Every structure is written in C-alpha cells, then in structure tokens.
Amino acid sequence: MNDLASGTSSWSTKLVHGGLRYLEYYEFRLVREALIEREVLWQIAPHIIRPLRFVLPHHAGLRPAWLLRLGLFLYDHIGGRNLLPPTRSLDLSKDEVGKPLVPNRFSKGFEYSDCFVDDARLVVLTARDAADRGAEIRTRSRAVEIRQADGIWQVTVEDTATGIRSSIKARALVNAGGPWVEDVLRSGSGVNARAKVRLVQGSHIVVRKLYAHDRAYMFQNGDGRIVFVIPYQDDFTLIGTTDRDFDGDPAKVKASAEEIKYLCDSVSEYLAHAVAPEDVVWTYSGVRPLYDDGASEAKAATRDYVFELDTPGGAPLLSIYGGKITTYRRLAEEALERLSPYLRSAKAREGWTAKSPLPGGDMDVSAIPALSAELIRGYPFLSSVHANRLAHAYGTRAAKLLGPAKSLADLGKSFGATLTESEVRYLIAHEWARTAEDIVWRRSKLGLRLSAGEIAALEEWIAANHVASERVLREAGGRT
Ligand SMILES: Cc1cc2nc3c(=O)[nH]c(=O)nc-3n(C[C@H](O)[C@H](O)[C@H](O)COP(=O)(O)OP(=O)(O)OC[C@H]3O[C@@H](n4cnc5c(N)ncnc54)[C@H](O)[C@@H]3O)c2cc1C
C-alpha cells in the first residue's frame, strides 16, 4: 500500500540462511528448506545475493562447543550445500578474525556459510520480473474493500497519493499483507481469521566499519539470543537484531533507545573496541509477521509459514502467515500449488522459478567482478566504486541505465555518492520509485552516504522533473 518493500521486507537482517538457531527448536523441515534455498536464490540473483562466512566464537558458559559442532554438522549436511564452503574450526588466537575480539578471551571458534541479500532490491526485482511477464504492479495502492459475489472477488483499491478509487476483479486472491494480514481479512472479505499473526519487533543499528576483514560474526548472548555483526555497504557494519512482542501500528515501528543500548552492550561483550549508542549512524526497525504458534517467548515463535485457504462462495482467498525472505520463492510456488485447482492456467501448476534468473541475474555466481570490469571498459569514466555498485544493484541490466553515455556529464545531474540523473530516471521509469526515500533507502542504501541537503535536492529534482513511469507511458499510449 506504500512503496515496494516498505513493509517488513526491507527491515530484515538480510540473511538468506537456514537459521542455525532454529535447529534448537527442532525446526528441521524449515531449516532444510531454507538451506536449499540459499544456493537456489544465489544462482538466480548473484548480483544482489552474496555468500558470507560467519564466525562463531566460543566461550565457556554458553552453548557447549560439541553442541555447536553438531549443529554446524547438520547445517552443512541437511540442506544440499554444493557451492558454499563447509564449516571449519578456528584458532581465534591465531586467525585474523580473532583480532577484533576482546584479547585473550576467545581461543576456539567456528566459521560457517550462509548468504547475504539486498532484501529491498529482491522485492523490487521480483516485481520487475513479474511486470516483464505481464503483471501489473501498482504501488501506493491500498486494498480498502474485498468482497466476493458469484464466485468472483471484487477488490476496491485506493491510490494513497490521490485518493482515487478503482476496482479490480479476480478469480483468486492472495493475502500477502505481512503484518497487516488480519486487517486485510477484516476489509469485508467475509472470512473470519482462524490463524493469528504474532507481531515481533526487531531492530538493527549501523555503525562505521568496525574491522577490516570480510567475515560476519554470530555472537551468543547471555540471554540465549544471538546477535549478528555484518560487514555492510563497504564502509559500515550492520548489527542486529532484537526480538520483542509489538503492539501498535507496524508502519510506525522505530528502534528504541533501550534496543540500541542492548545491541551495543551485546556486541561490546565480544569486541575489543566497545560500541556505544553515539557510534550509531543509522537504525531501522521492522515487525515480523510471525504465525502465532502459542510460543511463550518472541524468540521461540516459529519462523515457518502457514497458509489459510478460504473459499467463501467458491472464490479462493489464500492468506499467508509468517515466513522468511529466504523461503519467499518456495512459499510463492507452494501458494500457487494450493490455488491450482481454482486456476485455469497449467503454467501456474508447474514450479519454474528455481531456474529463472531475476532481472539482471543472468550470469554465473562468480561473475560480478568481471561485470564491473566490463562496465569500466565500456564506460571508462566510471570509478570502480560506481561500477561495482551498479553491477551489484542492476547486474547485467546496468548498461541499460548508462545507455550511450561517453562521459559522466552524459549521465546528467549528479546527486552525490555516485547517484546520477540517468539512474534516477531509470528507477522512476522501470522500478516504480517515486520519492527520494524510495531511491536512497530502498532501491539503494545511498542514504548512508548522502547528506540531508543532497537528499532534499534529489526530492526537489524529482518534483520538478515529472519523469514518467512505465504505467503512465502505457496509459498515454507510449512505448515503454
Ligand atoms: C528484524 C527482522 C529480521 C529479519 N531477518 C530475516 C533474515 O535475516 N532472513 C530472512 O529470511 N527473513 C528475515 N526476516 C523475516 C522477513 O523479513 C519477513 O518474513 C518478510 O519480509 C515478510 O514479507 P511479507 O511480504 O510477508 O511482509 P511485508 O514485507 O511487510 O509486505 C507486506 C506488504 O503488504 C502490503 N499491504 C498490507 N495491507 C495492504 C492493503 N490493504 N492493500 C495493499 N497492500 C497492503 C504492505 O504495504 C506491505 O508492502 C526478518 C524480519 C525482521 C522484522
């Protein structure tokens, strides 16, 4: 109902992972399915997903070393790991990854594999892919009423910018409202929710880069929780997350001072240089729309997804509770399987997404450095930082936004931090961006580098230049 990925999906820890800690809750099916997804997703989107090694320092008083080793053995073997390297044991007194830790405290550790994703771009590229296959994407459109008559759903949609309402007819509906899944059901659908969503807040902090190497850490906290420390956007470190039940409007969730302090204190237990709230350059917070399985603690609530299928008057409405970014593709295919008896198209019944690259992802998993080099060859005026950023964001489609440019000036106005008018125009025309925030906090994370003045200048430029989106062009009968 707002921009793409403005709900939970840009506020995650950004891990494409099996979830090592879920093994403790015996969630073997979830962990296995998620582990398999790591390499599937990496291969269909190698520009926005990258492998990441996690260092797990061990010290007495927490989970015993043998239990960790056993968990990591399972983690390595139950989920079809072919490309990612296996777990190894570490001598933290000698290995470089021991250096950023409190001296003489950790001698033993483990290093294992997972993947890291640009979550907001994953959402945008999935929408781009759907649009390329004929779907109509309407951002900033709220479903305000859902009614069923004669086996057909009629959805009243309000444009949240203009207030103009329109109507959509559908044979089947998927309610993927995330934290708002129950609100959607309450808008006239006639369905009484049987399942319940449990809203669990999680916050992250971003600080300037804490160490030079490229590995992440997984720290076990005294309260049984874990906190990740992840190299982020080249010059920063991402730290998170918290887990606490949330009662309020998910659109207004914010990291509290208490959560910021908790995260700083947690990692300072491990790091040689303590992290303080004053070091924090950015925070973000999201609400997990978990399936409420009655677990007593937020951290123990299942991360698996559950479907509820209702067919009032014969028209199917599939509501989704819970899930993870990692399992989004499997979830989507399973949703269509559940709906297939009601759909005419045979294609809907066959899963095909595992082998179909997302836009810009049609390359080998190791091809990003070559793509960056190719961009520099074709556009010698690009700095390596600029080329690398474009390669990661747009993959093989990067040249599309650079066009026939022969110099940086040909890319139009510069907004700072390598953001140019050509890219802004591309994002508005082809990726549904409308505001500066859409561009600097979701289509990219350049907000970490741009000043408030530069972001305001971008907003002014967007307001003054009326760049047409694909939809506007289509409605005007133009080519897209
Ligand atoms: C702190 C935190 C850390 C996480 N870390 C990870 C992780 O590392 N790895 C992982 O795999 N997962 C992680 N997750 C889980 C993951 O982020 C979520 O499972 C996922 O983003 C949920 O996606 P969704 O599409 O269900 O919900 P959302 O992303 O919230 O999308 C729901 C969408 O529905 C729209 N909507 C709602 N009501 C209406 C309406 N009436 N009309 C139109 N649109 C409507 C909203 O605007 C929103 O865009 C994390 C979550 C959190 C909060």
PDBQT file of the ligand as one rigid body, heavy atoms in Angstrom, charges set to zero:
ROOT
HETATM    1  C1  LIG A 501      14.063  -7.678  12.332  1.00  0.00    +0.000 C 
HETATM    2  C2  LIG A 501      13.815  -8.705  11.284  1.00  0.00    +0.000 A 
HETATM    3  C3  LIG A 501      14.851  -9.503  10.830  1.00  0.00    +0.000 A 
HETATM    4  C4  LIG A 501      14.617 -10.453   9.859  1.00  0.00    +0.000 A 
HETATM    5  N1  LIG A 501      15.666 -11.129   9.344  1.00  0.00    +0.000 NA
HETATM    6  C5  LIG A 501      15.462 -12.028   8.359  1.00  0.00    +0.000 A 
HETATM    7  C6  LIG A 501      16.570 -12.649   7.754  1.00  0.00    +0.000 A 
HETATM    8  O1  LIG A 501      17.729 -12.366   8.046  1.00  0.00    +0.000 OA
HETATM    9  N2  LIG A 501      16.324 -13.560   6.777  1.00  0.00    +0.000 N 
HETATM   10  C7  LIG A 501      15.063 -13.873   6.394  1.00  0.00    +0.000 A 
HETATM   11  O2  LIG A 501      14.928 -14.729   5.524  1.00  0.00    +0.000 OA
HETATM   12  N3  LIG A 501      13.980 -13.258   6.925  1.00  0.00    +0.000 NA
HETATM   13  C8  LIG A 501      14.158 -12.336   7.885  1.00  0.00    +0.000 A 
HETATM   14  N4  LIG A 501      13.093 -11.674   8.429  1.00  0.00    +0.000 N 
HETATM   15  C9  LIG A 501      11.756 -12.048   8.017  1.00  0.00    +0.000 C 
HETATM   16  C10 LIG A 501      11.333 -11.349   6.732  1.00  0.00    +0.000 C 
HETATM   17  O3  LIG A 501      11.774 -10.023   6.696  1.00  0.00    +0.000 OA
HETATM   18  C11 LIG A 501       9.817 -11.380   6.620  1.00  0.00    +0.000 C 
HETATM   19  O4  LIG A 501       9.357 -12.694   6.778  1.00  0.00    +0.000 OA
HETATM   20  C12 LIG A 501       9.344 -10.902   5.269  1.00  0.00    +0.000 C 
HETATM   21  O5  LIG A 501       9.931  -9.669   4.942  1.00  0.00    +0.000 OA
HETATM   22  C13 LIG A 501       7.842 -10.779   5.269  1.00  0.00    +0.000 C 
HETATM   23  O6  LIG A 501       7.455 -10.370   3.985  1.00  0.00    +0.000 OA
HETATM   24  P1  LIG A 501       5.925 -10.120   3.678  1.00  0.00    +0.000 P 
HETATM   25  O7  LIG A 501       5.850  -9.879   2.223  1.00  0.00    +0.000 OA
HETATM   26  O8  LIG A 501       5.107 -11.186   4.290  1.00  0.00    +0.000 OA
HETATM   27  O9  LIG A 501       5.581  -8.786   4.510  1.00  0.00    +0.000 OA
HETATM   28  P2  LIG A 501       5.889  -7.271   4.124  1.00  0.00    +0.000 P 
HETATM   29  O10 LIG A 501       7.245  -7.104   3.573  1.00  0.00    +0.000 OA
HETATM   30  O11 LIG A 501       5.541  -6.450   5.322  1.00  0.00    +0.000 OA
HETATM   31  O12 LIG A 501       4.891  -6.979   2.949  1.00  0.00    +0.000 OA
HETATM   32  C14 LIG A 501       3.505  -6.855   3.163  1.00  0.00    +0.000 C 
HETATM   33  C15 LIG A 501       3.026  -5.843   2.167  1.00  0.00    +0.000 C 
HETATM   34  O13 LIG A 501       1.602  -5.849   2.154  1.00  0.00    +0.000 OA
HETATM   35  C16 LIG A 501       1.204  -4.527   1.940  1.00  0.00    +0.000 C 
HETATM   36  N5  LIG A 501      -0.189  -4.378   2.384  1.00  0.00    +0.000 N 
HETATM   37  C17 LIG A 501      -0.689  -4.610   3.616  1.00  0.00    +0.000 A 
HETATM   38  N6  LIG A 501      -2.002  -4.337   3.640  1.00  0.00    +0.000 NA
HETATM   39  C18 LIG A 501      -2.342  -3.930   2.390  1.00  0.00    +0.000 A 
HETATM   40  C19 LIG A 501      -3.556  -3.485   1.775  1.00  0.00    +0.000 A 
HETATM   41  N7  LIG A 501      -4.712  -3.405   2.444  1.00  0.00    +0.000 N 
HETATM   42  N8  LIG A 501      -3.520  -3.120   0.468  1.00  0.00    +0.000 NA
HETATM   43  C20 LIG A 501      -2.367  -3.190  -0.249  1.00  0.00    +0.000 A 
HETATM   44  N9  LIG A 501      -1.195  -3.595   0.282  1.00  0.00    +0.000 NA
HETATM   45  C21 LIG A 501      -1.184  -3.951   1.586  1.00  0.00    +0.000 A 
HETATM   46  C22 LIG A 501       2.168  -3.697   2.765  1.00  0.00    +0.000 C 
HETATM   47  O14 LIG A 501       2.206  -2.345   2.308  1.00  0.00    +0.000 OA
HETATM   48  C23 LIG A 501       3.464  -4.424   2.520  1.00  0.00    +0.000 C 
HETATM   49  O15 LIG A 501       4.172  -3.873   1.425  1.00  0.00    +0.000 OA
HETATM   50  C24 LIG A 501      13.303 -10.674   9.375  1.00  0.00    +0.000 A 
HETATM   51  C25 LIG A 501      12.251  -9.857   9.831  1.00  0.00    +0.000 A 
HETATM   52  C26 LIG A 501      12.522  -8.865  10.748  1.00  0.00    +0.000 A 
HETATM   53  C27 LIG A 501      11.411  -7.946  11.175  1.00  0.00    +0.000 C 
ENDROOT
TORSDOF 0
